[in-house]
């Protein structure tokens, strides 16, 4: 049995609507929210999330606005874990410790930096330990067995296990090879956050016995994008759609 970790882009399509999305995700069963700070070159993300990032940045969105949004989500949902997802450039620009301080003040408990190698983290891990929050390395199946064993036994509380090569957005079929890879990731006792291409309950049911959290992102961002393209005037309709998908995935993960 696993829980649902749901991804959203801060400020997409705007902060007010993004708050409605966060409510729907939590009400639908998400126990962890992975909130992405918009970045101009989100290299691990597919077109759906890339386009969302670009649209938010086009409105002049800043990292501080992202932290302000996260703080509001934390105030409303204090029992939900909030992980910030971003890229190295955004973390380094203000200084790593300054970035972590600001994030923690907003309610963040974990850091996922998609393009930062776990064994060359520029001090992020040590700073996270200082502030009693989680540095969550991202590992893909292309990793060598030697490096996989190293990260699995490095003492991380969480490891984000990408289920396949490529970018987010494409559907993923859960295979025996993926399950074996996940088991290697968890060999040292880390809680596994498994995702990339999770779109339906059947995928969740297959994956759930092997992970702590099933991660879903593009499926939610795509719902938001379609709602925007249809006019984006009734946020209650968007809430219902996000809630229904979150509940489907969450319920399936807990079977």
Buried (B, 14 or more C-beta within 10 A) or exposed (E): EBBBBBBBBBBBBBBEBBBBBBBBBBBBBBBBBBBBBBBEEBEBBBEBBBBBBEBBBEEEBEBEBBBBBBBBBBEEBEEBBBBBBBBBEBBBEBEBBEBBBBBBEBBBBBBBBBBBBBEEBBEBBEBBEEBEBBBBBBBBBEBEEEBBBBBBEBEBEBBBBBBBEBBBBBEBEBEEEBBEBBEBBBEBEBBBBBBBBBBBBEBBBBBBEBBBBBBBBBBBBBBBBEBBEEEBEEBEEBBEBBBEBBBBBBBBBBE
